[in-house]
């Protein structure tokens, strides 16, 4: 049964990122209301509740799930808790917007996807590419055949994430209602290092925009237990070769990204931040800035469409699981110095 509007949303793992992205999006959306927050730290929880005007607060996620106060939950907990929290929500019959990665272990992600389908519940995973205008436009162009068959692809990101990784002090003026927790600095909670965190967006871009999958991967890392720098080589399902690299301890604070997609009929180049897209095909060229393209939906809006209008998530659960398969294969490759077949 479709729940009444406005949809009542609760946030599990209410913290720095949720306070910057999902909580404001919930409050702005005309068909949602922010009904409950859950966080283990009582002082931070009350600070968030006061800022967003939320009456119902919980220190235990199970109490929120069984409260009867929500129709869906947004899960922003540390990565190692994604499976536990999402499983409990789905078993209670709640729709879920889950921050990336879907889970640390691919098999657990597959179980969540299967359970959501079995129960007729929405499971939306918050990888960035489906909610970025430049990626949506690039995906449309590739699907329409503008580049021809993808022959080679290269995705590279350089930035400084040492603060959230616990490697240096965070800026005093960091935006957000509360400070970030530093779970990313713990390999057990994070599921690895920066490749499992920010790197999932790059893998998602490569696969979501091209519509391809990875069949083989090899990787080198500074430390395969908890990486800050990683480089991957991959064979895609159509035989194309791709490279991907990520460096999270740059001496330059600004984030820099450069992606190239070479096709049999043209080339696409992405540069960020802010993002620009250049596509050259058959002597014709297109230049697009992010702000020139149609505004994409937010993850919250995607969740609403899935619940109220039987829409499909912008990224399928199967692809979200495949992203983690690729990441885990990369870690296995870096540890073993072997090519891993998926």
CORJO-V239837 format. One record per pair of residues at least 4 apart in sequence whose C-alpha atoms are under 8 Angstrom apart, sorted by the first residue. I is the first residue (numbers start at 1). J is the second residue. If there is no record, write none. Layout:
i->I j->J
i->I j->J
//
This chain:
i->2 j->307
i->2 j->308
i->3 j->7
i->3 j->71
i->3 j->308
i->5 j->31
i->5 j->32
i->6 j->30
i->6 j->31
i->6 j->32
i->6 j->33
i->7 j->31
i->7 j->32
i->7 j->33
i->7 j->70
i->7 j->71
i->7 j->72
i->7 j->304
i->8 j->32
i->8 j->33
i->8 j->34
i->8 j->35
i->8 j->69
i->8 j->70
i->8 j->71
i->8 j->72
i->9 j->26
i->9 j->32
i->9 j->33
i->9 j->34
i->9 j->35
i->9 j->36
i->9 j->70
i->9 j->71
i->9 j->72
i->9 j->73
i->9 j->74
i->10 j->34
i->10 j->35
i->10 j->36
i->10 j->37
i->10 j->38
i->10 j->64
i->10 j->70
i->10 j->72
i->10 j->73
i->10 j->74
i->11 j->18
i->11 j->23
i->11 j->36
i->11 j->37
i->11 j->38
i->11 j->73
i->11 j->74
i->11 j->75
i->11 j->76
i->12 j->37
i->12 j->38
i->12 j->39
i->12 j->61
i->12 j->73
i->12 j->74
i->12 j->75
i->12 j->76
i->12 j->77
i->13 j->18
i->13 j->37
i->13 j->38
i->13 j->39
i->13 j->75
i->13 j->76
i->13 j->77
i->13 j->78
i->14 j->18
i->14 j->19
i->14 j->37
i->14 j->38
i->14 j->39
i->14 j->45
i->14 j->48
i->14 j->76
i->14 j->77
i->15 j->19
i->15 j->39
i->15 j->48
i->15 j->76
i->15 j->177
i->15 j->178
i->15 j->179
i->15 j->180
i->15 j->181
i->16 j->20
i->16 j->176
i->16 j->177
i->16 j->178
i->16 j->179
i->16 j->180
i->16 j->181
i->17 j->21
i->17 j->22
i->17 j->76
i->17 j->176
i->17 j->180
i->18 j->22
i->18 j->23
i->18 j->76
i->19 j->23
i->19 j->24
i->19 j->48
i->19 j->176
i->19 j->177
i->19 j->178
i->20 j->24
i->20 j->175
i->20 j->176
i->20 j->177
i->21 j->25
i->22 j->26
i->22 j->74
i->22 j->299
i->22 j->300
i->23 j->27
i->23 j->34
i->23 j->52
i->24 j->28
i->25 j->29
i->25 j->298
i->25 j->300
i->26 j->32
i->26 j->33
i->26 j->34
i->26 j->300
i->27 j->32
i->27 j->33
i->27 j->34
i->29 j->33
i->29 j->300
i->29 j->301
i->31 j->304
i->32 j->304
i->34 j->54
i->35 j->54
i->35 j->55
i->35 j->56
i->35 j->69
i->35 j->70
i->36 j->54
i->36 j->55
i->36 j->56
i->36 j->57
i->36 j->58
i->36 j->64
i->36 j->69
i->36 j->70
i->37 j->45
i->37 j->49
i->37 j->54
i->37 j->56
i->37 j->57
i->37 j->58
i->37 j->64
i->38 j->45
i->38 j->57
i->38 j->58
i->38 j->59
i->38 j->60
i->38 j->61
i->38 j->64
i->39 j->44
i->39 j->45
i->39 j->58
i->39 j->59
i->39 j->60
i->39 j->61
i->40 j->45
i->40 j->58
i->40 j->59
i->40 j->60
i->41 j->45
i->41 j->59
i->42 j->46
i->42 j->59
i->43 j->47
i->44 j->48
i->44 j->178
i->45 j->49
i->45 j->57
i->46 j->50
i->46 j->57
i->47 j->51
i->47 j->177
i->47 j->178
i->48 j->52
i->48 j->177
i->48 j->178
i->49 j->53
i->49 j->54
i->49 j->55
i->49 j->57
i->50 j->54
i->51 j->177
i->57 j->64
i->58 j->63
i->58 j->64
i->60 j->64
i->61 j->65
i->61 j->85
i->62 j->66
i->62 j->88
i->63 j->67
i->64 j->68
i->64 j->69
i->64 j->70
i->65 j->70
i->65 j->88
i->65 j->89
i->65 j->92
i->65 j->94
i->66 j->92
i->70 j->94
i->71 j->94
i->71 j->95
i->72 j->94
i->72 j->95
i->72 j->96
i->72 j->97
i->73 j->89
i->73 j->94
i->73 j->95
i->73 j->96
i->73 j->97
i->74 j->96
i->74 j->97
i->74 j->98
i->74 j->99
i->75 j->82
i->75 j->85
i->75 j->86
i->75 j->96
i->75 j->97
i->75 j->98
i->75 j->99
i->76 j->98
i->76 j->99
i->77 j->81
i->77 j->82
i->77 j->99
i->78 j->82
i->78 j->183
i->78 j->184
i->78 j->189
i->78 j->190
i->79 j->100
i->79 j->101
i->79 j->103
i->79 j->104
i->79 j->189
i->79 j->190
i->79 j->191
i->80 j->103
i->80 j->104
i->80 j->188
i->80 j->189
i->80 j->190
i->80 j->191
i->81 j->85
i->81 j->189
i->82 j->86
i->82 j->98
i->82 j->102
i->82 j->103
i->83 j->87
i->83 j->102
i->83 j->103
i->83 j->108
i->83 j->109
i->83 j->112
i->84 j->88
i->85 j->89
i->86 j->90
i->86 j->96
i->86 j->98
i->86 j->112
i->87 j->91
i->87 j->112
i->88 j->92
i->89 j->93
i->89 j->94
i->89 j->95
i->89 j->96
i->90 j->94
i->90 j->95
i->90 j->96
i->90 j->115
i->90 j->116
i->90 j->119
i->90 j->121
i->93 j->119
i->93 j->121
i->94 j->121
i->95 j->121
i->95 j->122
i->95 j->123
i->95 j->307
i->96 j->121
i->96 j->122
i->96 j->123
i->96 j->124
i->96 j->303
i->97 j->122
i->97 j->123
i->97 j->124
i->97 j->125
i->97 j->126
i->97 j->299
i->97 j->300
i->97 j->303
i->98 j->102
i->98 j->123
i->98 j->124
i->98 j->125
i->98 j->126
i->99 j->125
i->99 j->126
i->99 j->127
i->100 j->125
i->100 j->126
i->100 j->127
i->100 j->197
i->100 j->200
i->101 j->125
i->101 j->126
i->101 j->127
i->101 j->196
i->101 j->197
i->101 j->200
i->101 j->320
i->101 j->324
i->102 j->109
i->102 j->125
i->102 j->320
i->102 j->321
i->102 j->324
i->103 j->108
i->103 j->109
i->103 j->321
i->103 j->324
i->104 j->108
i->104 j->109
i->104 j->191
i->104 j->324
i->105 j->109
i->105 j->324
i->105 j->325
i->105 j->328
i->106 j->110
i->106 j->321
i->106 j->322
i->106 j->324
i->106 j->325
i->107 j->111
i->108 j->112
i->109 j->113
i->109 j->321
i->110 j->114
i->110 j->317
i->110 j->318
i->110 j->321
i->111 j->115
i->112 j->116
i->113 j->117
i->113 j->123
i->113 j->317
i->113 j->318
i->114 j->118
i->115 j->119
i->116 j->120
i->116 j->121
i->116 j->122
i->116 j->123
i->117 j->121
i->117 j->122
i->121 j->307
i->122 j->303
i->122 j->306
i->122 j->307
i->122 j->313
i->123 j->303
i->123 j->313
i->123 j->317
i->124 j->299
i->124 j->302
i->124 j->303
i->124 j->313
i->124 j->314
i->124 j->315
i->124 j->316
i->124 j->317
i->125 j->299
i->125 j->313
i->125 j->315
i->125 j->317
i->125 j->320
i->126 j->299
i->127 j->131
i->127 j->200
i->127 j->201
i->127 j->204
i->127 j->315
i->127 j->320
i->128 j->132
i->128 j->201
i->128 j->204
i->129 j->135
i->129 j->136
i->129 j->201
i->129 j->204
i->129 j->205
i->129 j->208
i->129 j->209
i->130 j->135
i->130 j->136
i->130 j->208
i->130 j->296
i->130 j->314
i->130 j->315
i->131 j->135
i->131 j->136
i->131 j->296
i->131 j->297
i->131 j->298
i->131 j->299
i->132 j->136
i->132 j->296
i->133 j->137
i->133 j->290
i->133 j->293
i->133 j->294
i->133 j->295
i->133 j->296
i->134 j->138
i->134 j->275
i->134 j->276
i->134 j->277
i->134 j->288
i->134 j->289
i->134 j->290
i->134 j->293
i->135 j->139
i->135 j->205
i->135 j->209
i->136 j->140
i->136 j->209
i->136 j->296
i->137 j->141
i->137 j->293
i->138 j->142
i->138 j->209
i->138 j->268
i->139 j->143
i->139 j->208
i->139 j->209
i->139 j->210
i->139 j->211
i->140 j->144
i->140 j->209
i->141 j->145
i->141 j->146
i->141 j->147
i->142 j->146
i->142 j->147
i->142 j->148
i->142 j->209
i->142 j->210
i->143 j->210
i->143 j->211
i->145 j->149
i->146 j->265
i->146 j->266
i->146 j->281
i->147 j->262
i->147 j->263
i->147 j->264
i->147 j->265
i->147 j->266
i->147 j->267
i->147 j->268
i->147 j->281
i->148 j->263
i->148 j->264
i->148 j->265
i->148 j->266
i->149 j->263
i->149 j->264
i->149 j->265
i->150 j->210
i->150 j->240
i->150 j->261
i->150 j->262
i->150 j->263
i->150 j->264
i->151 j->239
i->151 j->240
i->151 j->241
i->151 j->261
i->151 j->262
i->151 j->263
i->151 j->264
i->152 j->240
i->152 j->241
i->152 j->242
i->152 j->261
i->152 j->262
i->152 j->263
i->153 j->206
i->153 j->240
i->153 j->241
i->153 j->242
i->153 j->243
i->153 j->259
i->153 j->260
i->153 j->261
i->153 j->262
i->154 j->242
i->154 j->243
i->154 j->244
i->154 j->259
i->154 j->260
i->154 j->261
i->155 j->202
i->155 j->206
i->155 j->243
i->155 j->244
i->155 j->245
i->155 j->257
i->155 j->258
i->155 j->259
i->155 j->260
i->156 j->202
i->156 j->244
i->156 j->245
i->156 j->246
i->156 j->257
i->156 j->258
i->156 j->259
i->157 j->202
i->157 j->245
i->157 j->246
i->157 j->247
i->157 j->255
i->157 j->256
i->157 j->257
i->157 j->258
i->158 j->246
i->158 j->247
i->158 j->248
i->158 j->249
i->158 j->250
i->158 j->255
i->158 j->256
i->158 j->257
i->159 j->247
i->159 j->248
i->159 j->249
i->159 j->250
i->159 j->252
i->159 j->253
i->159 j->254
i->159 j->255
i->159 j->256
i->160 j->247
i->160 j->248
i->160 j->249
i->160 j->250
i->160 j->251
i->160 j->252
i->160 j->253
i->160 j->254
i->160 j->255
i->161 j->165
i->161 j->248
i->161 j->249
i->162 j->166
i->162 j->167
i->162 j->168
i->162 j->248
i->162 j->249
i->163 j->167
i->163 j->168
i->163 j->169
i->163 j->170
i->163 j->171
i->164 j->170
i->164 j->180
i->164 j->181
i->164 j->182
i->164 j->184
i->164 j->185
i->165 j->182
i->165 j->183
i->165 j->184
i->165 j->185
i->166 j->182
i->166 j->184
i->166 j->185
i->167 j->185
i->170 j->174
i->174 j->179
i->182 j->186
i->183 j->189
i->183 j->190
i->184 j->189
i->184 j->190
i->184 j->193
i->184 j->194
i->184 j->197
i->185 j->190
i->185 j->193
i->186 j->190
i->186 j->192
i->187 j->191
i->187 j->192
i->187 j->193
i->187 j->225
i->187 j->226
i->188 j->192
i->190 j->196
i->190 j->197
i->191 j->196
i->192 j->196
i->192 j->224
i->192 j->225
i->192 j->226
i->192 j->227
i->193 j->197
i->193 j->224
i->193 j->225
i->193 j->226
i->193 j->227
i->193 j->228
i->194 j->198
i->194 j->199
i->194 j->226
i->194 j->227
i->194 j->228
i->194 j->229
i->194 j->248
i->195 j->199
i->195 j->200
i->195 j->227
i->195 j->228
i->195 j->229
i->195 j->230
i->195 j->246
i->195 j->327
i->196 j->200
i->196 j->324
i->196 j->327
i->197 j->201
i->198 j->202
i->199 j->203
i->199 j->246
i->200 j->204
i->200 j->323
i->200 j->324
i->200 j->327
i->201 j->205
i->202 j->206
i->202 j->244
i->203 j->207
i->203 j->244
i->203 j->323
i->203 j->326
i->204 j->208
i->204 j->209
i->204 j->320
i->204 j->323
i->205 j->209
i->206 j->210
i->206 j->212
i->207 j->211
i->207 j->212
i->207 j->213
i->207 j->214
i->208 j->212
i->208 j->315
i->208 j->319
i->212 j->236
i->212 j->237
i->212 j->238
i->213 j->236
i->213 j->237
i->213 j->322
i->214 j->234
i->214 j->235
i->214 j->236
i->214 j->237
i->214 j->326
i->214 j->342
i->215 j->234
i->215 j->235
i->215 j->236
i->215 j->237
i->215 j->341
i->215 j->342
i->216 j->234
i->216 j->235
i->216 j->236
i->216 j->339
i->216 j->340
i->216 j->341
i->216 j->342
i->217 j->232
i->217 j->233
i->217 j->234
i->217 j->235
i->217 j->326
i->217 j->329
i->217 j->330
i->217 j->333
i->217 j->339
i->217 j->340
i->217 j->341
i->217 j->342
i->218 j->232
i->218 j->233
i->218 j->234
i->218 j->329
i->218 j->330
i->218 j->333
i->218 j->334
i->218 j->337
i->218 j->338
i->218 j->339
i->218 j->340
i->219 j->230
i->219 j->231
i->219 j->232
i->219 j->233
i->219 j->330
i->219 j->331
i->219 j->333
i->219 j->334
i->219 j->337
i->219 j->339
i->220 j->224
i->220 j->230
i->220 j->231
i->220 j->232
i->220 j->333
i->220 j->334
i->220 j->337
i->221 j->227
i->221 j->228
i->221 j->229
i->221 j->230
i->221 j->231
i->221 j->334
i->222 j->227
i->222 j->228
i->222 j->229
i->222 j->230
i->223 j->227
i->223 j->228
i->223 j->229
i->224 j->331
i->224 j->334
i->224 j->335
i->225 j->331
i->228 j->246
i->228 j->247
i->228 j->248
i->228 j->249
i->229 j->245
i->229 j->246
i->229 j->247
i->229 j->248
i->229 j->249
i->230 j->245
i->230 j->246
i->230 j->247
i->231 j->243
i->231 j->244
i->231 j->245
i->231 j->246
i->232 j->243
i->232 j->244
i->232 j->245
i->232 j->330
i->233 j->241
i->233 j->242
i->233 j->243
i->233 j->244
i->234 j->241
i->234 j->242
i->234 j->243
i->235 j->239
i->235 j->240
i->235 j->241
i->235 j->242
i->236 j->240
i->236 j->241
i->236 j->242
i->255 j->272
i->255 j->273
i->256 j->271
i->256 j->272
i->256 j->273
i->257 j->270
i->257 j->271
i->257 j->272
i->257 j->273
i->258 j->269
i->258 j->270
i->258 j->271
i->258 j->272
i->259 j->269
i->259 j->270
i->259 j->271
i->260 j->267
i->260 j->268
i->260 j->269
i->260 j->270
i->261 j->267
i->261 j->268
i->261 j->269
i->262 j->266
i->262 j->267
i->262 j->268
i->263 j->267
i->265 j->281
i->265 j->282
i->266 j->279
i->266 j->280
i->266 j->281
i->266 j->282
i->267 j->279
i->267 j->280
i->267 j->281
i->268 j->277
i->268 j->278
i->268 j->279
i->268 j->280
i->269 j->277
i->269 j->278
i->269 j->279
i->270 j->275
i->270 j->276
i->270 j->277
i->270 j->278
i->271 j->275
i->271 j->276
i->271 j->277
i->272 j->276
i->274 j->290
i->275 j->289
i->275 j->290
i->276 j->287
i->276 j->288
i->276 j->289
i->276 j->290
i->277 j->286
i->277 j->287
i->277 j->288
i->277 j->289
i->277 j->290
i->278 j->285
i->278 j->286
i->278 j->287
i->278 j->288
i->279 j->285
i->279 j->286
i->279 j->287
i->280 j->284
i->280 j->285
i->280 j->286
i->281 j->285
i->288 j->292
i->288 j->293
i->289 j->293
i->291 j->295
i->297 j->301
i->297 j->302
i->298 j->302
i->299 j->303
i->300 j->304
i->301 j->305
i->302 j->306
i->302 j->313
i->302 j->314
i->303 j->307
i->303 j->313
i->304 j->308
i->304 j->309
i->305 j->309
i->305 j->310
i->305 j->311
i->305 j->312
i->306 j->310
i->306 j->311
i->306 j->312
i->306 j->313
i->307 j->311
i->312 j->316
i->313 j->317
i->315 j->319
i->315 j->320
i->316 j->320
i->317 j->321
i->318 j->322
i->319 j->323
i->320 j->324
i->321 j->325
i->322 j->326
i->323 j->327
i->324 j->328
i->325 j->329
i->325 j->342
i->326 j->330
i->326 j->342
i->327 j->331
i->328 j->332
i->329 j->333
i->329 j->340
i->329 j->341
i->329 j->342
i->330 j->334
i->330 j->340
i->331 j->335
i->332 j->336
i->332 j->338
i->332 j->340
i->333 j->337
i->333 j->338
i->333 j->339
i->333 j->340
i->334 j->338
//
